[in-house]
């Protein structure tokens, strides 16, 4: 499930075609919150475009299940200290805790059971008062487009999730609180900064 190898070569072009610059703007919106001494974990960062906007920091761990996505991400590391890891987050055994965890269009891939499991695991590996940044799609907006998008990814990426969920509700239930939020592309996309409680 959730295999993005096939769509990796055209993922960025497809995103820009449908959403213009909105995905990129939403993804980089809270990166300025990262401090120079921060240790950061990026979950499911895809092709790595997020790294081209990344501020200087102590260490970035880039976890991506797709071999093809990870290969493209390595071309964007610039001068950052990045540890690229090809692994499924649900089986990832982290030996450290992080100041920041960033989930760019990652949590919407999971079925409810695995979504709760992933958020519980994120809670455990973020330092107390550490930050979680979630960038994803807002449910109940442009439902036809969202249904078509999910159908596309279900077919071409074996997407585990079959519909958009209220990711914010799940996140709040897993001991996070919202600090800031911003919406993009007619409120179809959100970027939220949470604090780990």
N, CA, C and O atoms as a DFTB+ gen file, in Angstrom:
788 C
 N C O
     1  1       0.837      -1.200       0.000
     2  2       0.000       0.000       0.000
     3  2       0.876       1.256       0.000
     4  3       2.031       1.213       0.424
     5  1       0.327       2.356      -0.471
     6  2       1.015       3.646      -0.512
     7  2       2.380       3.546      -1.206
     8  3       3.425       3.770      -0.594
     9  1       2.340       3.207      -2.483
    10  2       3.560       3.068      -3.275
    11  2       3.593       4.163      -4.341
    12  3       2.843       4.113      -5.316
    13  1       4.469       5.153      -4.147
    14  2       4.518       6.308      -5.038
    15  2       5.630       6.212      -6.089
    16  3       5.952       7.210      -6.733
    17  1       6.214       5.037      -6.266
    18  2       7.301       4.896      -7.237
    19  2       6.858       5.238      -8.659
    20  3       7.581       5.908      -9.397
    21  1       5.676       4.777      -9.036
    22  2       5.223       4.968     -10.419
    23  2       5.016       6.442     -10.757
    24  3       5.364       6.884     -11.851
    25  1       4.441       7.215      -9.806
    26  2       4.109       8.610     -10.121
    27  2       5.226       9.589      -9.775
    28  3       5.095      10.786     -10.033
    29  1       6.322       9.101      -9.196
    30  2       7.423       9.995      -8.805
    31  2       7.933      10.870      -9.954
    32  3       8.187      12.054      -9.734
    33  1       8.095      10.332     -11.178
    34  2       8.660      11.165     -12.255
    35  2       7.802      12.371     -12.634
    36  3       8.335      13.364     -13.130
    37  1       6.493      12.308     -12.414
    38  2       5.638      13.428     -12.825
    39  2       4.829      14.023     -11.670
    40  3       3.914      14.814     -11.900
    41  1       5.157      13.649     -10.432
    42  2       4.396      14.105      -9.269
    43  2       4.392      15.633      -9.143
    44  3       3.329      16.231      -8.972
    45  1       5.556      16.266      -9.226
    46  2       5.638      17.722      -9.054
    47  2       4.895      18.462     -10.160
    48  3       4.223      19.461      -9.903
    49  1       5.019      17.970     -11.392
    50  2       4.307      18.623     -12.502
    51  2       2.799      18.489     -12.358
    52  3       2.050      19.419     -12.657
    53  1       2.362      17.325     -11.897
    54  2       0.930      17.109     -11.684
    55  2       0.405      18.036     -10.583
    56  3      -0.656      18.641     -10.730
    57  1       1.151      18.141      -9.487
    58  2       0.736      19.011      -8.381
    59  2       0.628      20.464      -8.826
    60  3      -0.312      21.167      -8.457
    61  1       1.601      20.909      -9.625
    62  2       1.577      22.293     -10.104
    63  2       0.425      22.511     -11.086
    64  3      -0.199      23.572     -11.087
    65  1       0.145      21.513     -11.917
    66  2      -0.943      21.625     -12.884
    67  2      -2.290      21.811     -12.179
    68  3      -3.108      22.626     -12.605
    69  1      -2.517      21.065     -11.113
    70  2      -3.802      21.100     -10.415
    71  2      -3.888      22.249      -9.415
    72  3      -4.929      22.895      -9.299
    73  1      -2.787      22.507      -8.685
    74  2      -2.843      23.454      -7.565
    75  2      -1.935      24.674      -7.730
    76  3      -1.825      25.483      -6.808
    77  1      -1.292      24.820      -8.869
    78  2      -0.405      25.954      -9.067
    79  2       0.732      25.934      -8.061
    80  3       1.331      24.884      -7.824
    81  1       1.041      27.093      -7.460
    82  2       2.125      27.190      -6.474
    83  2       1.643      26.923      -5.049
    84  3       2.428      27.015      -4.106
    85  1       0.363      26.594      -4.884
    86  2      -0.219      26.506      -3.539
    87  2       0.428      25.439      -2.673
    88  3       0.656      25.664      -1.484
    89  1       0.727      24.283      -3.248
    90  2       1.332      23.209      -2.462
    91  2       2.714      23.631      -1.971
    92  3       3.065      23.402      -0.813
    93  1       3.490      24.244      -2.848
    94  2       4.822      24.701      -2.450
    95  2       4.740      25.804      -1.392
    96  3       5.519      25.806      -0.439
    97  1       3.803      26.738      -1.555
    98  2       3.640      27.824      -0.588
    99  2       3.217      27.277       0.777
   100  3       3.735      27.701       1.810
   101  1       2.280      26.340       0.771
   102  2       1.819      25.761       2.038
   103  2       2.925      24.975       2.727
   104  3       3.058      25.019       3.950
   105  1       3.720      24.256       1.937
   106  2       4.778      23.423       2.496
   107  2       5.866      24.257       3.175
   108  3       6.387      23.857       4.216
   109  1       6.205      25.377       2.616
   110  2       7.297      26.177       3.182
   111  2       6.821      27.208       4.218
   112  3       7.642      27.908       4.809
   113  1       5.509      27.306       4.441
   114  2       4.956      28.413       5.224
   115  2       5.538      28.518       6.635
   116  3       5.833      29.621       7.096
   117  1       5.706      27.397       7.323
   118  2       6.182      27.448       8.711
   119  2       7.649      27.023       8.869
   120  3       8.110      26.794       9.987
   121  1       8.367      26.921       7.773
   122  2       9.777      26.524       7.879
   123  2      10.618      27.562       8.626
   124  3      11.663      27.228       9.185
   125  1      10.167      28.813       8.637
   126  2      10.921      29.850       9.343
   127  2      10.868      29.678      10.860
   128  3      11.570      30.384      11.585
   129  1      10.041      28.748      11.349
   130  2       9.973      28.460      12.788
   131  2      11.139      27.567      13.241
   132  3      11.394      27.435      14.438
   133  1      11.834      26.964      12.287
   134  2      12.935      26.055      12.612
   135  2      14.166      26.855      13.022
   136  3      14.580      27.781      12.323
   137  1      14.743      26.489      14.158
   138  2      15.939      27.159      14.663
   139  2      17.208      26.443      14.192
   140  3      17.166      25.285      13.776
   141  1      18.326      27.148      14.265
   142  2      19.592      26.584      13.765
   143  2      20.032      25.336      14.517
   144  3      20.704      24.479      13.943
   145  1      19.662      25.218      15.797
   146  2      20.072      24.050      16.585
   147  2      19.041      22.928      16.557
   148  3      19.128      21.979      17.336
   149  1      18.062      23.037      15.655
   150  2      16.977      22.057      15.603
   151  2      17.385      20.767      14.896
   152  3      18.134      20.775      13.919
   153  1      16.867      19.662      15.424
   154  2      16.920      18.377      14.734
   155  2      15.527      18.127      14.167
   156  3      14.536      18.153      14.896
   157  1      15.463      17.884      12.853
   158  2      14.186      17.856      12.139
   159  2      13.985      16.506      11.461
   160  3      14.912      15.951      10.871
   161  1      12.774      15.988      11.552
   162  2      12.383      14.775      10.841
   163  2      11.320      15.138       9.812
   164  3      10.285      15.708      10.157
   165  1      11.576      14.808       8.546
   166  2      10.586      15.000       7.478
   167  2      10.030      13.633       7.112
   168  3      10.778      12.720       6.762
   169  1       8.705      13.499       7.196
   170  2       8.053      12.225       6.898
   171  2       7.363      12.294       5.547
   172  3       6.508      13.149       5.321
   173  1       7.737      11.391       4.650
   174  2       7.102      11.335       3.340
   175  2       7.291      12.619       2.556
   176  3       6.332      13.178       2.024
   177  1       8.508      13.079       2.486
   178  2       8.790      14.354       1.813
   179  2       8.733      14.311       0.303
   180  3       8.900      15.338      -0.355
   181  1       8.500      13.130      -0.256
   182  2       8.360      13.026      -1.707
   183  2       9.636      13.366      -2.448
   184  3      10.716      12.892      -2.094
   185  1       9.508      14.188      -3.477
   186  2      10.636      14.484      -4.373
   187  2      11.662      15.425      -3.766
   188  3      12.692      15.695      -4.384
   189  1      11.401      15.926      -2.569
   190  2      12.405      16.720      -1.867
   191  2      12.409      18.199      -2.163
   192  3      13.346      18.893      -1.768
   193  1      11.390      18.715      -2.850
   194  2      11.358      20.151      -3.131
   195  2      11.369      20.976      -1.858
   196  3      11.834      22.116      -1.861
   197  1      10.863      20.413      -0.773
   198  2      10.874      21.116       0.504
   199  2      12.295      21.482       0.932
   200  3      12.496      22.491       1.608
   201  1      13.272      20.678       0.548
   202  2      14.657      20.937       0.954
   203  2      15.227      22.180       0.288
   204  3      16.162      22.782       0.817
   205  1      14.692      22.576      -0.852
   206  2      15.207      23.768      -1.545
   207  2      14.844      25.044      -0.799
   208  3      15.454      26.087      -1.033
   209  1      13.857      24.979       0.099
   210  2      13.408      26.140       0.874
   211  2      13.843      26.052       2.334
   212  3      13.486      26.911       3.140
   213  1      14.609      25.024       2.676
   214  2      14.868      24.724       4.082
   215  2      15.887      25.671       4.699
   216  3      16.893      26.001       4.070
   217  1      15.628      26.113       5.943
   218  2      16.614      26.954       6.641
   219  2      17.763      26.109       7.170
   220  3      17.668      24.884       7.249
   221  1      18.831      26.770       7.525
   222  2      19.969      26.076       8.115
   223  2      19.568      25.521       9.479
   224  3      18.959      26.220      10.288
   225  1      19.917      24.249       9.729
   226  2      19.617      23.644      11.024
   227  2      20.636      22.539      11.303
   228  3      21.441      22.182      10.443
   229  1      20.580      22.016      12.508
   230  2      21.586      21.050      12.958
   231  2      21.570      19.760      12.143
   232  3      22.612      19.306      11.670
   233  1      20.391      19.175      11.983
   234  2      20.288      17.869      11.321
   235  2      18.893      17.679      10.752
   236  3      17.901      18.031      11.391
   237  1      18.819      17.118       9.543
   238  2      17.543      16.745       8.936
   239  2      17.560      15.248       8.670
   240  3      18.481      14.735       8.033
   241  1      16.553      14.555       9.153
   242  2      16.343      13.144       8.808
   243  2      15.177      13.107       7.837
   244  3      14.084      13.584       8.141
   245  1      15.420      12.537       6.674
   246  2      14.430      12.528       5.584
   247  2      13.976      11.102       5.370
   248  3      14.695      10.292       4.785
   249  1      12.770      10.794       5.850
   250  2      12.251       9.439       5.782
   251  2      11.233       9.339       4.649
   252  3      10.238      10.063       4.632
   253  1      11.488       8.444       3.716
   254  2      10.616       8.302       2.541
   255  2      10.574       6.830       2.146
   256  3      11.614       6.192       1.981
   257  1       9.378       6.305       1.997
   258  2       9.199       4.887       1.669
   259  2       9.512       4.583       0.207
   260  3       9.987       3.494      -0.112
   261  1       9.247       5.543      -0.685
   262  2       9.410       5.326      -2.114
   263  2      10.862       5.508      -2.563
   264  3      11.456       6.566      -2.357
   265  1      11.413       4.486      -3.164
   266  2      12.789       4.542      -3.673
   267  2      12.946       5.633      -4.720
   268  3      13.944       6.354      -4.723
   269  1      11.960       5.759      -5.615
   270  2      12.037       6.755      -6.685
   271  2      11.936       8.176      -6.141
   272  3      12.655       9.066      -6.596
   273  1      11.050       8.397      -5.172
   274  2      10.935       9.707      -4.549
   275  2      12.233      10.067      -3.829
   276  3      12.716      11.194      -3.935
   277  1      12.792       9.109      -3.101
   278  2      14.014       9.358      -2.336
   279  2      15.179       9.702      -3.254
   280  3      15.990      10.572      -2.936
   281  1      15.261       9.025      -4.379
   282  2      16.311       9.308      -5.349
   283  2      16.250      10.755      -5.830
   284  3      17.282      11.411      -5.973
   285  1      15.046      11.246      -6.077
   286  2      14.874      12.635      -6.516
   287  2      15.159      13.620      -5.384
   288  3      15.695      14.703      -5.617
   289  1      14.799      13.241      -4.167
   290  2      15.018      14.123      -3.021
   291  2      16.507      14.381      -2.790
   292  3      16.888      15.483      -2.393
   293  1      17.331      13.399      -3.029
   294  2      18.775      13.550      -2.788
   295  2      19.394      14.635      -3.654
   296  3      20.438      15.186      -3.304
   297  1      18.769      14.944      -4.769
   298  2      19.282      15.996      -5.656
   299  2      19.004      17.392      -5.102
   300  3      19.540      18.371      -5.620
   301  1      18.167      17.505      -4.050
   302  2      17.774      18.807      -3.511
   303  2      18.412      19.127      -2.162
   304  3      18.041      20.124      -1.543
   305  1      19.344      18.331      -1.690
   306  2      19.836      18.505      -0.322
   307  2      20.667      19.767      -0.120
   308  3      20.795      20.232       1.013
   309  1      21.236      20.338      -1.184
   310  2      22.040      21.569      -1.105
   311  2      23.124      21.401      -0.034
   312  3      23.833      20.395      -0.026
   313  1      23.255      22.379       0.866
   314  2      24.296      22.333       1.893
   315  2      23.779      21.809       3.228
   316  3      24.473      21.905       4.240
   317  1      22.580      21.262       3.240
   318  2      22.000      20.761       4.476
   319  2      22.652      19.447       4.900
   320  3      23.127      18.671       4.070
   321  1      22.662      19.220       6.205
   322  2      23.116      17.944       6.755
   323  2      21.909      17.014       6.802
   324  3      21.134      17.036       7.758
   325  1      21.756      16.192       5.754
   326  2      20.559      15.360       5.608
   327  2      20.923      13.883       5.642
   328  3      21.836      13.427       4.953
   329  1      20.180      13.150       6.465
   330  2      20.296      11.700       6.511
   331  2      19.069      11.132       5.803
   332  3      17.963      11.196       6.340
   333  1      19.250      10.578       4.608
   334  2      18.144      10.022       3.834
   335  2      17.919       8.562       4.217
   336  3      18.849       7.755       4.204
   337  1      16.687       8.238       4.555
   338  2      16.352       6.876       4.975
   339  2      15.148       6.376       4.171
   340  3      14.100       7.020       4.142
   341  1      15.311       5.230       3.526
   342  2      14.202       4.603       2.806
   343  2      13.541       3.591       3.742
   344  3      14.055       2.493       3.959
   345  1      12.400       3.982       4.284
   346  2      11.701       3.091       5.206
   347  2      10.263       3.565       5.405
   348  3       9.946       4.743       5.235
   349  1       9.423       2.636       5.762
   350  2       8.042       2.925       6.146
   351  2       8.074       3.480       7.570
   352  3       8.692       2.884       8.452
   353  1       7.416       4.608       7.796
   354  2       7.446       5.224       9.125
   355  2       6.881       4.304      10.194
   356  3       7.359       4.319      11.328
   357  1       5.883       3.508       9.863
   358  2       5.267       2.646      10.865
   359  2       6.200       1.553      11.356
   360  3       5.948       0.954      12.401
   361  1       7.280       1.281      10.618
   362  2       8.283       0.306      11.069
   363  2       9.598       0.984      11.439
   364  3      10.558       0.310      11.812
   365  1       9.650       2.287      11.342
   366  2      10.859       3.063      11.617
   367  2      11.149       3.053      13.116
   368  3      10.287       3.395      13.925
   369  1      12.362       2.661      13.477
   370  2      12.779       2.614      14.878
   371  2      13.743       3.771      15.133
   372  3      14.952       3.644      14.934
   373  1      13.193       4.895      15.574
   374  2      14.020       6.081      15.772
   375  2      14.851       5.960      17.039
   376  3      14.342       5.572      18.091
   377  1      16.124       6.292      16.935
   378  2      17.020       6.275      18.088
   379  2      17.138       7.660      18.722
   380  3      17.865       7.832      19.701
   381  1      16.441       8.632      18.181
   382  2      16.546       9.994      18.714
   383  2      15.171      10.628      18.773
   384  3      14.204      10.104      18.220
   385  1      15.097      11.751      19.444
   386  2      13.892      12.566      19.438
   387  2      14.183      13.835      18.662
   388  3      15.343      14.183      18.441
   389  1      13.130      14.530      18.245
   390  2      13.272      15.650      17.317
   391  2      12.606      16.912      17.857
   392  3      11.630      16.860      18.604
   393  1      13.174      18.047      17.448
   394  2      12.582      19.339      17.784
   395  2      11.402      19.637      16.867
   396  3      10.426      20.265      17.277
   397  1      11.503      19.183      15.631
   398  2      10.460      19.408      14.619
   399  2      10.199      18.120      13.864
   400  3      11.131      17.395      13.516
   401  1       8.932      17.837      13.610
   402  2       8.546      16.796      12.661
   403  2       7.643      17.454      11.630
   404  3       6.702      18.163      11.985
   405  1       7.928      17.220      10.355
   406  2       7.170      17.837       9.262
   407  2       6.510      16.738       8.434
   408  3       7.166      15.788       8.006
   409  1       5.202      16.881       8.215
   410  2       4.422      15.900       7.457
   411  2       3.780      16.576       6.251
   412  3       2.636      17.024       6.337
   413  1       4.494      16.659       5.127
   414  2       3.911      17.282       3.930
   415  2       3.074      16.281       3.118
   416  3       3.618      15.428       2.417
   417  1       1.758      16.400       3.225
   418  2       0.839      15.522       2.490
   419  2       1.169      14.049       2.746
   420  3       1.224      13.227       1.832
   421  1       1.380      13.760       4.005
   422  2       1.781      12.427       4.453
   423  2       0.654      11.721       5.199
   424  3       0.355      10.560       4.921
   425  1       0.036      12.413       6.135
   426  2      -0.955      11.773       7.004
   427  2      -2.235      11.387       6.266
   428  3      -2.938      10.466       6.680
   429  1      -2.537      12.091       5.175
   430  2      -3.761      11.778       4.431
   431  2      -3.675      10.445       3.687
   432  3      -4.672       9.982       3.132
   433  1      -2.495       9.825       3.670
   434  2      -2.326       8.546       2.973
   435  2      -2.834       7.356       3.790
   436  3      -3.025       6.266       3.251
   437  1      -3.053       7.570       5.098
   438  2      -3.349       6.454       5.984
   439  2      -4.841       6.229       6.209
   440  3      -5.635       7.170       6.224
   441  1      -5.197       4.975       6.380
   442  2      -6.492       4.592       6.915
   443  2      -6.532       5.035       8.382
   444  3      -5.481       5.261       8.983
   445  1      -7.714       5.161       8.959
   446  2      -7.863       5.713      10.311
   447  2      -6.995       4.992      11.346
   448  3      -6.359       5.643      12.175
   449  1      -6.962       3.686      11.308
   450  2      -6.181       2.934      12.291
   451  2      -4.705       3.285      12.204
   452  3      -4.068       3.541      13.226
   453  1      -4.161       3.299      11.007
   454  2      -2.742       3.609      10.832
   455  2      -2.459       5.091      11.050
   456  3      -1.355       5.456      11.456
   457  1      -3.444       5.948      10.785
   458  2      -3.284       7.372      11.058
   459  2      -3.099       7.600      12.558
   460  3      -2.210       8.346      12.968
   461  1      -3.924       6.967      13.366
   462  2      -3.792       7.084      14.823
   463  2      -2.457       6.520      15.290
   464  3      -1.807       7.095      16.163
   465  1      -2.049       5.398      14.711
   466  2      -0.766       4.786      15.057
   467  2       0.395       5.714      14.701
   468  3       1.333       5.871      15.482
   469  1       0.325       6.330      13.513
   470  2       1.391       7.238      13.080
   471  2       1.480       8.460      13.988
   472  3       2.578       8.869      14.367
   473  1       0.339       9.045      14.339
   474  2       0.342      10.236      15.204
   475  2       0.832       9.902      16.604
   476  3       1.521      10.710      17.226
   477  1       0.487       8.729      17.104
   478  2       0.982       8.310      18.414
   479  2       2.501       8.164      18.384
   480  3       3.192       8.538      19.332
   481  1       3.003       7.620      17.295
   482  2       4.455       7.453      17.158
   483  2       5.152       8.802      17.027
   484  3       6.222       9.012      17.597
   485  1       4.540       9.719      16.271
   486  2       5.100      11.072      16.139
   487  2       5.162      11.741      17.504
   488  3       6.165      12.367      17.846
   489  1       4.096      11.611      18.282
   490  2       4.058      12.207      19.625
   491  2       5.234      11.722      20.478
   492  3       5.819      12.494      21.237
   493  1       5.568      10.461      20.347
   494  2       6.626       9.870      21.173
   495  2       8.032      10.306      20.758
   496  3       8.947      10.310      21.583
   497  1       8.210      10.672      19.490
   498  2       9.566      11.015      19.046
   499  2       9.808      12.526      18.948
   500  3      10.902      12.959      18.587
   501  1       8.783      13.326      19.270
   502  2       8.982      14.777      19.347
   503  2       9.293      15.146      20.792
   504  3       8.651      14.658      21.723
   505  1      10.275      16.005      20.964
   506  2      10.609      16.470      22.308
   507  2       9.433      17.220      22.924
   508  3       8.583      17.753      22.212
   509  1       9.393      17.255      24.237
   510  2       8.355      18.004      24.933
   511  2       8.378      19.452      24.464
   512  3       9.433      20.087      24.437
   513  1       7.223      19.964      24.098
   514  2       7.068      21.309      23.523
   515  2       7.688      21.433      22.131
   516  3       7.798      22.537      21.597
   517  1       8.091      20.304      21.545
   518  2       8.554      20.323      20.161
   519  2       7.393      20.601      19.219
   520  3       6.237      20.626      19.643
   521  1       7.694      20.808      17.948
   522  2       6.680      21.247      16.985
   523  2       6.420      20.202      15.909
   524  3       7.326      19.506      15.450
   525  1       5.166      20.118      15.530
   526  2       4.725      19.286      14.415
   527  2       4.110      20.208      13.368
   528  3       3.229      21.009      13.680
   529  1       4.573      20.092      12.132
   530  2       3.992      20.849      11.031
   531  2       3.279      19.857      10.112
   532  3       3.886      18.915       9.602
   533  1       1.998      20.083       9.914
   534  2       1.201      19.224       9.027
   535  2       0.697      20.067       7.871
   536  3       0.026      21.078       8.076
   537  1       1.021      19.650       6.661
   538  2       0.511      20.288       5.446
   539  2      -0.322      19.236       4.737
   540  3       0.161      18.142       4.445
   541  1      -1.587      19.572       4.458
   542  2      -2.437      18.546       3.863
   543  2      -3.696      19.176       3.273
   544  3      -3.854      20.396       3.243
   545  1      -4.577      18.305       2.808
   546  2      -5.819      18.754       2.185
   547  2      -6.926      18.884       3.219
   548  3      -7.042      18.074       4.140
   549  1      -7.733      19.918       3.046
   550  2      -8.841      20.206       3.945
   551  2     -10.084      19.463       3.462
   552  3     -10.476      19.627       2.307
   553  1     -10.717      18.651       4.312
   554  2     -11.945      17.971       3.881
   555  2     -13.093      18.961       3.712
   556  3     -13.056      20.079       4.225
   557  1     -14.108      18.521       2.982
   558  2     -15.333      19.303       2.755
   559  2     -15.130      20.518       1.860
   560  3     -15.973      21.415       1.843
   561  1     -14.043      20.564       1.126
   562  2     -13.820      21.635       0.164
   563  2     -13.618      21.015      -1.220
   564  3     -12.811      20.101      -1.386
   565  1     -14.356      21.517      -2.206
   566  2     -14.185      21.037      -3.578
   567  2     -14.247      19.505      -3.628
   568  3     -13.316      18.854      -4.102
   569  1     -15.336      18.949      -3.143
   570  2     -15.436      17.512      -2.961
   571  2     -15.214      16.714      -4.244
   572  3     -14.577      15.662      -4.200
   573  1     -15.724      17.187      -5.388
   574  2     -15.551      16.447      -6.635
   575  2     -14.081      16.327      -6.994
   576  3     -13.611      15.244      -7.345
   577  1     -13.346      17.441      -6.909
   578  2     -11.919      17.417      -7.212
   579  2     -11.186      16.483      -6.263
   580  3     -10.312      15.727      -6.687
   581  1     -11.534      16.529      -4.985
   582  2     -10.869      15.679      -4.003
   583  2     -11.164      14.203      -4.255
   584  3     -10.285      13.356      -4.098
   585  1     -12.395      13.897      -4.644
   586  2     -12.740      12.500      -4.942
   587  2     -11.949      11.987      -6.145
   588  3     -11.443      10.865      -6.140
   589  1     -11.853      12.825      -7.167
   590  2     -11.089      12.455      -8.355
   591  2      -9.618      12.266      -8.024
   592  3      -8.973      11.343      -8.521
   593  1      -9.093      13.150      -7.179
   594  2      -7.694      13.060      -6.783
   595  2      -7.444      11.759      -6.016
   596  3      -6.455      11.070      -6.267
   597  1      -8.331      11.426      -5.090
   598  2      -8.169      10.191      -4.329
   599  2      -8.293       8.962      -5.222
   600  3      -7.581       7.975      -5.036
   601  1      -9.194       9.029      -6.183
   602  2      -9.332       7.921      -7.120
   603  2      -8.047       7.729      -7.912
   604  3      -7.587       6.602      -8.096
   605  1      -7.467       8.832      -8.383
   606  2      -6.213       8.767      -9.134
   607  2      -5.117       8.099      -8.309
   608  3      -4.445       7.183      -8.784
   609  1      -4.939       8.567      -7.065
   610  2      -3.866       8.017      -6.235
   611  2      -4.180       6.588      -5.768
   612  3      -3.266       5.796      -5.540
   613  1      -5.452       6.266      -5.629
   614  2      -5.813       4.888      -5.287
   615  2      -5.378       3.927      -6.381
   616  3      -4.912       2.820      -6.109
   617  1      -5.540       4.372      -7.634
   618  2      -5.184       3.524      -8.777
   619  2      -3.677       3.488      -8.998
   620  3      -3.098       2.415      -9.162
   621  1      -3.037       4.664      -9.002
   622  2      -1.635       4.739      -9.424
   623  2      -0.619       4.712      -8.284
   624  3       0.578       4.571      -8.530
   625  1      -1.084       4.848      -7.037
   626  2      -0.145       4.796      -5.911
   627  2      -0.615       3.828      -4.824
   628  3      -0.076       3.831      -3.717
   629  1      -1.610       3.005      -5.133
   630  2      -2.142       2.040      -4.160
   631  2      -2.417       2.697      -2.810
   632  3      -2.056       2.168      -1.759
   633  1      -3.058       3.852      -2.864
   634  2      -3.286       4.637      -1.656
   635  2      -4.140       3.861      -0.659
   636  3      -5.204       3.348      -1.005
   637  1      -3.666       3.781       0.570
   638  2      -4.389       3.071       1.624
   639  2      -5.690       3.778       1.987
   640  3      -6.723       3.134       2.169
   641  1      -5.637       5.102       2.092
   642  2      -6.815       5.885       2.453
   643  2      -7.737       6.030       1.247
   644  3      -7.273       6.261       0.130
   645  1      -9.031       5.896       1.472
   646  2      -9.998       6.003       0.381
   647  2     -10.771       7.321       0.407
   648  3     -11.519       7.611      -0.526
   649  1     -10.603       8.115       1.452
   650  2     -11.264       9.414       1.519
   651  2     -10.490      10.333       2.446
   652  3      -9.724       9.875       3.294
   653  1     -10.695      11.633       2.278
   654  2     -10.052      12.593       3.165
   655  2     -10.674      12.525       4.547
   656  3     -11.887      12.376       4.695
   657  1      -9.823      12.638       5.553
   658  2     -10.286      12.633       6.931
   659  2      -9.988      13.984       7.573
   660  3      -9.219      14.786       7.043
   661  1     -10.603      14.214       8.705
   662  2     -10.328      15.413       9.477
   663  2      -9.039      15.189      10.261
   664  3      -9.070      14.797      11.428
   665  1      -7.920      15.440       9.614
   666  2      -6.615      15.167      10.212
   667  2      -6.414      16.004      11.472
   668  3      -5.780      15.553      12.425
   669  1      -6.947      17.209      11.476
   670  2      -6.807      18.065      12.651
   671  2      -7.428      17.412      13.886
   672  3      -6.839      17.445      14.967
   673  1      -8.604      16.823      13.732
   674  2      -9.265      16.160      14.871
   675  2      -8.405      15.019      15.409
   676  3      -8.243      14.885      16.622
   677  1      -7.857      14.204      14.522
   678  2      -6.993      13.102      14.946
   679  2      -5.732      13.635      15.642
   680  3      -5.276      13.068      16.635
   681  1      -5.188      14.709      15.119
   682  2      -3.954      15.273      15.686
   683  2      -4.193      15.819      17.086
   684  3      -3.393      15.584      17.992
   685  1      -5.281      16.538      17.264
   686  2      -5.609      17.078      18.584
   687  2      -5.870      15.957      19.589
   688  3      -5.545      16.101      20.767
   689  1      -6.443      14.864      19.147
   690  2      -6.704      13.730      20.032
   691  2      -5.421      13.026      20.464
   692  3      -5.416      12.277      21.441
   693  1      -4.340      13.270      19.735
   694  2      -3.063      12.625      20.045
   695  2      -2.090      13.587      20.722
   696  3      -0.884      13.537      20.479
   697  1      -2.624      14.461      21.572
   698  2      -1.842      15.293      22.496
   699  2      -0.987      16.353      21.810
   700  3       0.169      16.578      22.168
   701  1      -1.585      16.986      20.825
   702  2      -0.992      18.167      20.208
   703  2      -1.979      19.315      20.332
   704  3      -3.185      19.096      20.448
   705  1      -1.466      20.539      20.307
   706  2      -2.352      21.698      20.255
   707  2      -1.907      22.631      19.141
   708  3      -0.715      22.751      18.859
   709  1      -2.872      23.291      18.510
   710  2      -2.574      24.200      17.408
   711  2      -1.942      25.482      17.939
   712  3      -2.444      26.094      18.881
   713  1      -0.832      25.876      17.318
   714  2      -0.242      27.183      17.609
   715  2      -0.580      28.201      16.524
   716  3      -0.918      29.349      16.814
   717  1      -0.484      27.761      15.266
   718  2      -0.767      28.649      14.134
   719  2      -1.314      27.819      12.989
   720  3      -1.072      26.615      12.917
   721  1      -2.056      28.467      12.088
   722  2      -2.523      27.781      10.897
   723  2      -2.740      28.780       9.771
   724  3      -2.978      29.966      10.001
   725  1      -2.651      28.273       8.556
   726  2      -2.871      29.097       7.367
   727  2      -3.509      28.209       6.305
   728  3      -3.280      27.001       6.266
   729  1      -4.321      28.836       5.438
   730  2      -5.020      28.088       4.401
   731  2      -4.638      28.617       3.021
   732  3      -4.318      29.795       2.862
   733  1      -4.679      27.726       2.024
   734  2      -4.231      28.034       0.676
   735  2      -5.196      27.455      -0.345
   736  3      -5.985      26.561      -0.035
   737  1      -5.127      27.970      -1.557
   738  2      -5.891      27.471      -2.700
   739  2      -7.381      27.351      -2.366
   740  3      -7.953      26.261      -2.360
   741  1      -7.984      28.501      -2.092
   742  2      -9.415      28.558      -1.754
   743  2      -9.757      27.647      -0.574
   744  3     -10.796      26.989      -0.554
   745  1      -8.852      27.630       0.407
   746  2      -9.035      26.849       1.644
   747  2      -9.029      25.340       1.431
   748  3      -9.474      24.597       2.306
   749  1      -8.538      24.877       0.298
   750  2      -8.462      23.438       0.057
   751  2      -7.245      22.804       0.726
   752  3      -7.220      21.598       0.972
   753  1      -6.245      23.622       1.016
   754  2      -4.990      23.132       1.578
   755  2      -4.724      23.884       2.876
   756  3      -4.914      25.099       2.940
   757  1      -4.286      23.170       3.906
   758  2      -3.931      23.841       5.160
   759  2      -2.476      23.563       5.522
   760  3      -1.890      22.562       5.110
   761  1      -1.923      24.468       6.293
   762  2      -0.616      24.271       6.920
   763  2      -0.807      24.622       8.388
   764  3      -1.194      25.745       8.711
   765  1      -0.537      23.667       9.285
   766  2      -0.743      23.895      10.711
   767  2       0.527      23.600      11.507
   768  3       1.235      22.622      11.265
   769  1       0.776      24.473      12.447
   770  2       1.895      24.310      13.366
   771  2       1.315      23.889      14.717
   772  3       0.548      24.634      15.327
   773  1       1.682      22.694      15.180
   774  2       1.219      22.173      16.453
   775  2       2.381      22.125      17.456
   776  3       3.551      22.048      17.080
   777  1       2.020      22.175      18.731
   778  2       3.002      21.962      19.805
   779  2       2.698      20.642      20.485
   780  3       1.544      20.308      20.757
   781  1       3.765      19.899      20.752
   782  2       3.639      18.615      21.425
   783  2       3.430      18.834      22.924
   784  3       4.231      19.512      23.566
   785  1       2.371      18.273      23.479
   786  2       2.050      18.466      24.899
   787  2       2.635      17.363      25.765
   788  3       2.458      17.375      26.984
